Amino acid sequence: MQPKPDRGEFSFGNAVVDTQPLTAAGQTRLAKVMALMTAHPEASCILAIYRQKVSGIATRSDLLNVLATRSDWVTMKLSQVMTRNVVTVSATAPKPLLALLEQLQQHDISHLPVVDEQARLVGLIAKSQLLQALHRQTVAAQSPQQAPQQAPQQVQFSQHSRRTQLLAEITLKIRQSLQLKEILQTTVDEVKRLLNADRVLIYQVFPDGTGKTISEAVASPYPSILDMSFPEEVFPEAYQALYAQGRVQAIANVHAPDAGMSECLVEFVEAWKVHAKLIVPIVQPMNPSADSVSLSKQLWGLLIAHQCSQPREWSEFELDLMQQLAGQISLALSQGLLLAYLEDRVVLRTAELTEANIALQREIKERQLVDAALQQSEAQLRLITNNLPVLIAYVDHRQRYQFNNQVYAHWLGQHPEDIVGKSIESVMDKAHYGKIREHVAAALAGEAVSYESELAFQGGQAHAVNVTYIPHIERTEDRKKNKKNKLEVKGFFALTTDISDRKAIERMKDEFIAVVSHELRTPLTSIHTSLKLLATGRLGELSDDGQQMLEVADDNTDRLVRLVNNVLDLQRIDAGEVTMDRMAYDAAKLLEQSADAMQALAQQHGIEIQIQSMPISIWVDPDYIIRTLTNLIGNAIKFSPSGNLIRLTVEPYIKSQPVEPHIKSQKASPKEPHVKTTFKAISNKVTSNKATSKIPSTSNKQALFCVQDDGQGIPSHKLAAIFERFQQVDSSDSREKGGTGLGLTICRKIVEQHGGRIWAESQFGQGSRFYFTVPLSRELI
Amino acid sequence: MSTKSVLIIDDEVSIQKVVSLSLQMEANWTVMTASSGQEGIRQAERHRPDVILLDVMMPEVDGIATFEALQNNPITQTIPVVLLTAKTRTAEKQLFEKLGVAGVITKPFPPLALASEIAKLVDWTM
């Protein structure tokens, strides 16, 4: 609202002029206009202003109408609502209040902008204010001293003024209430008072032609016809049509022959003591909920004045007054309908909002429950992650830490809040990062990686750790290529476990085994060698019994040596302490070495060893494969009669079933030195870790070894059992053949550690074939 | 072939005895013994054997340290050394071979073939 400068006295008085009218630019959106109207409830209209000049007016009624009829009102502008012509009055031109009122009525407007010489807005005259001012003037003028005889013109003017004033008063009263019942009752009361009539009523006509008196002001002792319903015959449709077109009927005497009333109707009105009546129509107001096109006028009802005491001539003034009041009633009905419509819409909208609110509340509650559950779950997860003795971290695809558990603080003295968001490279020094860079790259390429390293804990002590990276892969939509289900590595989880204790135990075990190995084998060597030397006979002849005893001791020493070897080896293999130092090795060479190692035994038993092979590079620990081959060859020799042949073969072999993927463990490559590198997150102390190199990717391509003999064979039901501990074809074999029952078990362990498989095919009495597979070296994959 | 002389350095007396007897019986070699690395070095300096059989696991100064001392001694550095050990792996063998030993014999060894095994390693003709 724009304040206007004081323009001094208005010619018609300052009391009627609002010098601070509500204004806005014509392009202002209705939402803002409505907000302004709400903020200024005393304003009955808003003026559209352009360069301080009024370009239009929109009353509250206009705005309400738009709200009720236009669903797009929010986007409309003030200029679109202003449909009335702007009629202004000069601030300095002398004009009596009545003249202003007539101007308002003449143009059927309720507001007069007041402008200066340059047509700039200086104020606003509202009809209601004008009427109040007139009323005050009238009251002040109604003194007995001021009632001299007036000239006829003055009388006429006075009557006109009085009529206008009365109409204005009634209109004001009508406008003061939006309640229809109140408006109608006020009307009948005022009309009765003004016309000094015996009865004034408002008769509502229903769509079926019947009607009812809905408002009445009646003088005593005349009967009341309030709330009385009348049949259609009382007010035929033909008459309704006439009144709908604006017919007014003033009957001075219902009994007069020229009254034009039928006998039955005269009898009817006589029952209510009616001598004279004045009837004006009240037309159907525009229904805001109806189609705006169908605006044909229809009769809503009648405003009727009765004179019951005597016949009466109705004056033009009274006719005019009734008609104008009927118009006000029609307007009031329109406002009432609009109000009812708006109230209905408010109720509907309130119901919708309530329902939406309930749904929203429900959703909020559900979300709160979900949030609470999520928080609880997160708290539990944090509790677990912070209390597991494992470093847990999540690294995103940009190699930045996004999560670290509290163990980082306990072990490394680095609090998660100090690490989160930082890159791996910045948290650890560059040299260390360089060592693990390839593992990080592999993880971000979608590969699960595991390697061992050393970590300096706070306090400086180095701990052996096992580090595992698990890639976090999600399916996303590739919008560029318009493809769905594209796999994307979002980051990886890093788990670091302290394996110091395990390593210490491993070292202790290794030392124990080394010590035991040495402490068992050394005396065995002495015993074994001594007995062998004795057995040569060159240290003196023994009696037959002595020789026999010597052979027993010698044989059992041999057996003991083998048993010690096997037990220690099996124990180490079972405990996972045996690490296969795999390398690329020629399979044919392994066959040769194995055959050479067993040549003496073979010759001793009169067995020939035949090799059929081709150069095949395999990825194995040669010592252990030789061990396996010598074991199998030894068995073949032991269980073959003299003069037989043992065939050793190796050839490429393609597995019928694919190998399952597994985490690639990082082992030292013999081609690379055992580089002592460091992995350090916090301290600057250089520690060491195992060198890493990737093992060949899993492949179906392998080499197949076969040791075939023509010996006694193996019953089919024992073919699987012979690979179990202390299982032999015949337990007597252990005594006769000197077996320990662990050889094939060890062979199986060795082969399985290489990712291969071992099995036997045999027919009892017709020889056996022992097969095992090992992977080809990566050069061939 | 002239008789070879062998120095056995092993803290186990029983090993000394059986190895000595085996080599004498099989190859008629002259055998000297020492029970520690230090004693072995002194023996080697004094007698300059044709080959030294050296046990790996010995207290105080182990076989590897003894070998390195022998190699650093201009008097003994040309004498071939064969290691005797309770258990060796290929990786360990490669490590030993990198040291420059002539060979490695695993215990327990075939006693009647010990001489030929040593001869093969030091490239002697039996």
Contacts between the chains, C-beta under 8 A, distances in Angstrom:
chain1	res1	chain2	res2	distance
A	514	B	57	7.7
A	514	B	86	7.9
A	514	B	87	7.6
A	517	B	86	5.2
A	517	B	87	5.2
A	518	B	57	5.1
A	518	B	86	4.3
A	518	B	87	7.9
A	521	B	86	4.3
A	521	B	87	7.2
A	521	B	107	5.2
A	521	B	108	6.0
A	522	B	12	5.4
A	522	B	14	7.8
A	522	B	15	6.5
A	522	B	86	6.4
A	522	B	107	6.6
A	523	B	14	7.0
A	524	B	108	5.6
A	525	B	15	6.3
A	525	B	18	7.3
A	525	B	107	4.5
A	525	B	108	4.0
A	525	B	109	7.1
A	526	B	12	7.0
A	526	B	14	3.6
A	526	B	15	5.9
A	526	B	17	7.6
A	526	B	18	5.4
A	528	B	108	4.9
A	528	B	111	6.9
A	529	B	18	3.7
A	529	B	19	7.2
A	529	B	22	6.1
A	529	B	108	7.2
A	529	B	109	7.8
A	529	B	111	3.8
A	530	B	14	7.9
A	530	B	17	8.0
A	530	B	18	5.3
A	532	B	22	7.9
A	532	B	110	7.8
A	532	B	111	4.3
A	532	B	112	5.9
A	533	B	18	6.8
A	533	B	21	5.6
A	533	B	22	6.0
A	533	B	25	6.5
A	533	B	111	6.1
A	533	B	112	7.8
A	536	B	25	6.9
A	536	B	112	7.0
A	538	B	25	5.7
A	539	B	21	7.7
A	539	B	25	7.9
A	561	B	108	5.4
A	581	B	89	7.0
A	581	B	90	6.6
A	581	B	91	4.9
A	600	B	110	7.7
A	600	B	113	7.7
A	621	B	90	7.1
A	622	B	90	5.7
A	623	B	89	5.8
A	623	B	90	4.6
A	670	B	91	7.1
A	670	B	94	7.9
